[in-house]
Amino acid sequence: MTIINGILLTLVGLGVMGLGLMLFYALLPLFYAFFGAGVGYWLGSFLTSTDPGEMSLIKLICAMGGAFLFAGAAYSLEAFRRILIGIGMGSLIGGLIASALGLDGMLGAIIMGIAAVIGAVITLAVFDIFIIVTAAFGGAGLAMDGLHLILPGMGLLDRTAIADGATLPLIVWLVAGTVGMAWQFKNIGRWVAAETQQADDA
């Protein structure tokens, strides 16, 4: 079960890391579902105070609930989609940072909430750039956590060790996020143009 969850988390992370902006424009409900699952996963971690490498029923339920909630919001709250995605991505990044610093329980949830508000504000100012940066590093963090579930003995994938001063997992996280960010910036023009053409055709 742990390996299956690790594979799913890794695939979601890699997809968001490399294709975040494209997923937003092309597959909005799926994009919301990806981030909703990540937000739910971390919220479940903080509520149960379990290590990111441990899977529990509560975390699984929270991840599924987050995925359905955010996917549904893509349809019912279309007019507010930029603010909503800022909330989702901000809270995901907040959860990843809190977990890396070893902050759990209510404190971790509070950090997620603060990051969600900041994310909502930033998306209104620099939307595409914010999507790319948070998707790249948020996806990289999810992928690392998924791989760590599959390979628990590989220390360079253990982001929780960052709180104890480990630099290698932090470097891996930053490098992976930077690669994802560079790839998305390379393709931003094509993805936005495709969405504009689709909107004109409609």
CORQUI-V617349 format. One record per pair of residues at least 12 apart in sequence whose C-alpha atoms are under 10 Angstrom apart, sorted by the first residue. I is the first residue (numbers start at 1). J is the second residue. D is the distance in whole Angstrom. If there is no record, write none. Layout:
BEGIN
I/J/D
I/J/D
END
This chain:
BEGIN
1/55/8
2/53/9
2/54/8
2/55/6
2/56/9
2/146/9
2/149/6
2/150/7
3/55/10
3/146/8
3/147/9
3/148/9
3/149/6
3/150/5
3/151/9
4/146/9
4/149/9
4/150/8
5/55/8
5/60/9
5/146/7
5/147/10
5/149/8
5/150/9
6/53/9
6/55/9
6/142/9
6/143/8
6/144/9
6/145/7
6/146/4
6/147/6
6/148/7
6/149/5
6/150/6
6/151/9
7/143/9
7/145/10
7/146/6
7/147/7
7/148/10
7/149/8
7/150/7
8/142/10
8/143/9
8/146/7
8/147/10
9/34/10
9/37/9
9/38/8
9/41/10
9/139/9
9/141/10
9/142/6
9/143/6
9/144/9
9/145/7
9/146/5
9/147/8
9/149/9
10/139/9
10/140/9
10/141/9
10/142/6
10/143/4
10/144/7
10/145/7
10/146/4
10/147/6
10/148/9
10/149/9
10/150/9
11/139/9
11/142/9
11/143/7
11/146/8
11/147/10
12/31/10
12/33/10
12/34/6
12/35/9
12/37/9
12/38/9
12/139/7
12/140/10
12/142/7
12/143/7
12/146/9
13/34/8
13/35/9
13/38/9
13/135/9
13/136/9
13/137/9
13/138/7
13/139/4
13/140/6
13/141/7
13/142/5
13/143/4
13/144/8
13/145/9
13/146/8
13/147/10
14/135/10
14/136/9
14/138/10
14/139/6
14/140/7
14/141/9
14/142/8
14/143/6
14/144/9
14/146/10
14/176/10
14/177/10
14/180/9
15/31/10
15/34/9
15/135/9
15/136/9
15/139/7
15/140/9
15/143/9
15/180/10
16/31/8
16/34/8
16/35/8
16/132/9
16/134/9
16/135/6
16/136/7
16/137/9
16/138/8
16/139/5
16/140/8
16/142/9
16/143/9
16/180/9
17/132/8
17/133/9
17/134/9
17/135/5
17/136/4
17/137/7
17/138/7
17/139/4
17/140/6
17/141/9
17/142/9
17/143/8
17/176/8
17/177/7
17/178/9
17/179/9
17/180/5
17/181/7
17/183/9
17/184/8
18/132/9
18/135/8
18/136/6
18/137/10
18/139/8
18/140/9
18/176/10
18/177/9
18/179/8
18/180/5
18/181/7
18/182/9
18/183/6
18/184/6
18/185/10
19/31/10
19/132/9
19/135/8
19/136/8
19/139/9
19/180/8
19/181/9
19/183/8
19/184/7
19/187/9
19/188/10
19/191/10
20/34/10
20/35/10
20/128/10
20/131/7
20/132/6
20/133/9
20/134/9
20/135/5
20/136/7
20/138/10
20/139/8
20/180/9
20/181/9
20/184/8
21/127/10
21/128/7
21/129/9
21/130/10
21/131/6
21/132/6
21/133/10
21/135/8
21/136/9
21/184/7
21/185/9
21/187/9
21/188/7
21/191/8
21/192/9
22/131/10
22/132/9
22/184/8
22/187/9
22/188/8
22/190/9
22/191/6
22/192/8
22/194/9
22/195/9
23/191/9
24/85/9
24/128/10
24/131/9
24/191/10
24/195/10
25/191/7
25/192/7
25/194/9
25/195/6
25/196/9
25/198/10
26/191/8
26/192/10
26/194/9
26/195/7
26/198/9
27/74/10
28/70/10
28/71/8
28/73/10
28/74/7
28/75/9
28/78/10
28/81/9
28/85/10
29/67/9
29/68/9
29/70/8
29/71/5
29/72/7
29/73/8
29/74/5
29/75/7
30/67/9
30/68/10
30/70/9
30/71/6
30/72/10
30/74/9
31/67/9
31/70/9
31/71/8
31/74/9
31/85/9
32/66/9
32/67/7
32/68/9
32/69/9
32/70/5
32/71/5
32/72/8
32/73/8
32/74/7
32/81/9
32/84/9
32/85/7
32/88/8
32/89/9
33/63/9
33/64/9
33/65/9
33/66/7
33/67/4
33/68/6
33/69/8
33/70/6
33/71/5
33/72/8
33/73/9
33/74/9
33/88/10
34/63/9
34/64/10
34/66/9
34/67/6
34/68/10
34/70/9
34/71/9
34/88/10
34/139/10
35/63/9
35/66/8
35/67/7
35/70/8
35/71/9
35/85/8
35/87/10
35/88/6
35/89/7
35/90/10
35/91/9
35/92/7
35/135/9
35/138/9
35/139/9
36/62/9
36/63/7
36/64/8
36/65/8
36/66/4
36/67/4
36/68/7
36/69/7
36/70/5
36/71/8
36/85/9
36/88/7
36/89/9
36/91/10
36/92/8
37/59/10
37/60/9
37/61/10
37/62/8
37/63/4
37/64/6
37/65/7
37/66/5
37/67/4
37/68/8
37/69/9
37/70/8
37/71/10
37/88/10
37/92/9
38/62/9
38/63/6
38/64/9
38/66/8
38/67/8
38/88/9
38/89/9
38/91/9
38/92/6
38/93/9
38/95/9
38/96/9
38/138/9
38/139/9
38/142/7
39/62/8
39/63/7
39/64/10
39/65/10
39/66/6
39/67/8
39/70/10
39/87/10
39/88/7
39/89/8
39/90/9
39/91/6
39/92/5
39/93/9
39/94/9
39/95/7
39/96/9
39/112/9
40/58/10
40/59/7
40/60/8
40/61/8
40/62/5
40/63/4
40/64/7
40/65/7
40/66/5
40/67/7
40/69/10
40/88/10
40/91/10
40/92/9
40/95/10
41/55/9
41/56/10
41/58/9
41/59/5
41/60/7
41/61/8
41/62/6
41/63/4
41/64/8
41/65/9
41/66/8
41/67/10
41/92/9
41/95/9
41/142/10
42/59/8
42/62/8
42/63/8
42/91/9
42/92/8
42/93/10
42/94/9
42/95/6
42/96/8
42/98/9
42/99/8
42/104/10
42/108/9
42/109/9
42/112/9
42/142/10
43/58/10
43/59/8
43/62/7
43/63/8
43/66/9
43/91/9
43/92/9
43/95/7
43/104/9
43/105/9
43/106/10
43/108/8
43/109/6
43/112/8
44/56/9
44/57/9
44/58/6
44/59/4
44/60/8
44/61/8
44/62/6
44/63/7
44/105/9
44/109/9
45/58/8
45/59/6
45/60/10
45/62/9
45/63/10
45/95/9
45/99/9
45/104/8
45/105/8
45/108/9
45/109/9
46/59/9
46/95/9
46/98/9
46/99/9
46/103/8
46/104/5
46/105/4
46/106/7
46/107/8
46/108/6
46/109/6
46/110/10
46/112/10
47/59/9
47/62/10
47/104/8
47/105/5
47/106/7
47/107/10
47/108/9
47/109/8
48/104/9
48/105/7
48/106/10
49/103/9
49/104/6
49/105/5
49/106/9
49/108/9
50/104/8
50/105/9
51/99/8
51/102/9
51/104/9
51/160/8
52/96/10
52/99/8
52/100/9
52/145/7
52/146/9
52/148/9
52/149/8
52/158/9
52/159/9
52/160/8
53/145/7
53/146/8
53/147/10
53/148/7
53/149/5
53/150/9
53/151/10
53/152/8
53/158/9
53/159/10
53/160/9
54/149/8
55/149/9
66/88/10
70/84/8
70/85/9
70/88/8
73/85/10
82/119/10
82/120/8
82/121/10
82/122/10
82/123/6
82/124/7
82/127/7
82/128/10
82/131/10
83/116/10
83/117/9
83/119/8
83/120/5
83/121/7
83/122/9
83/123/6
83/124/7
83/127/10
84/116/9
84/119/9
84/120/7
84/123/9
85/116/9
85/119/8
85/120/7
85/123/8
85/127/10
85/131/8
86/115/9
86/116/7
86/117/8
86/118/8
86/119/4
86/120/4
86/121/7
86/122/7
86/123/5
86/124/8
86/127/9
86/130/8
86/131/8
86/134/9
87/112/9
87/113/9
87/114/10
87/115/8
87/116/4
87/117/6
87/118/8
87/119/5
87/120/5
87/121/9
87/122/10
87/123/9
88/112/10
88/113/10
88/115/9
88/116/7
88/117/10
88/119/8
88/120/8
89/112/10
89/115/9
89/116/7
89/118/10
89/119/7
89/120/9
89/123/10
89/130/9
89/131/8
89/133/10
89/134/6
89/135/7
89/138/8
90/111/10
90/112/7
90/113/8
90/114/8
90/115/5
90/116/4
90/117/7
90/118/7
90/119/4
90/120/7
90/121/10
90/122/9
90/123/9
90/130/10
90/131/10
90/134/8
90/135/10
90/138/9
91/109/9
91/110/10
91/111/8
91/112/4
91/113/6
91/114/8
91/115/5
91/116/4
91/117/8
91/118/9
91/119/8
91/120/10
91/138/10
92/112/7
92/113/10
92/115/8
92/116/8
92/119/10
92/134/9
92/135/9
92/137/10
92/138/7
92/139/9
92/141/10
92/142/9
93/111/10
93/112/8
93/115/7
93/116/9
93/119/9
93/134/7
93/135/9
93/137/8
93/138/6
93/139/9
93/141/9
93/142/10
94/108/8
94/109/9
94/110/9
94/111/6
94/112/5
94/113/8
94/114/8
94/115/5
94/116/7
94/118/10
94/119/10
94/138/9
95/108/7
95/109/7
95/110/9
95/111/7
95/112/5
95/113/9
95/115/8
95/116/10
95/138/9
96/108/9
96/112/9
96/137/9
96/138/7
96/139/10
96/141/7
96/142/8
96/145/10
96/159/9
96/160/9
97/111/9
97/112/9
97/115/10
97/138/9
97/141/9
97/159/9
97/160/9
97/162/10
97/163/10
98/110/10
98/111/7
98/112/8
98/160/9
98/163/9
99/159/8
99/160/6
99/161/10
99/162/9
99/163/8
100/141/9
100/158/9
100/159/5
100/160/4
100/161/7
100/162/6
100/163/6
100/164/9
100/169/9
100/170/9
101/159/9
101/160/7
101/161/8
101/162/6
101/163/4
101/164/8
101/165/9
102/159/9
102/160/6
102/161/8
102/162/8
102/163/6
102/164/8
103/160/10
103/163/9
119/131/10
119/134/9
128/185/9
128/188/8
128/192/9
129/181/9
129/184/10
129/185/8
129/188/9
131/181/10
131/184/10
132/177/10
132/180/8
132/181/6
132/182/9
132/183/9
132/184/6
132/185/7
132/188/9
133/177/8
133/178/8
133/180/9
133/181/6
133/182/9
133/184/9
133/185/9
134/177/9
134/181/9
135/177/8
135/180/8
135/181/8
135/184/9
136/173/10
136/174/10
136/176/8
136/177/5
136/178/7
136/179/8
136/180/5
136/181/5
136/182/9
136/183/9
136/184/8
137/173/7
137/174/7
137/175/9
137/176/7
137/177/4
137/178/7
137/179/9
137/180/8
137/181/8
138/173/9
138/177/8
139/173/10
139/176/9
139/177/8
139/180/8
140/172/9
140/173/6
140/174/8
140/175/9
140/176/6
140/177/5
140/178/9
140/179/9
140/180/8
140/181/10
141/157/9
141/159/8
141/169/10
141/170/10
141/172/9
141/173/6
141/174/9
141/176/9
141/177/8
142/173/10
143/157/9
143/173/9
143/176/9
144/156/9
144/157/5
144/158/7
144/159/8
144/169/9
144/172/9
144/173/7
144/176/9
145/157/7
145/158/7
145/159/7
145/160/9
154/169/10
155/168/8
155/169/7
156/168/6
156/169/5
156/170/8
156/171/9
156/172/7
156/173/9
157/169/6
157/170/9
157/172/8
157/173/8
158/170/9
158/172/10
158/173/10
159/172/9
159/173/8
END
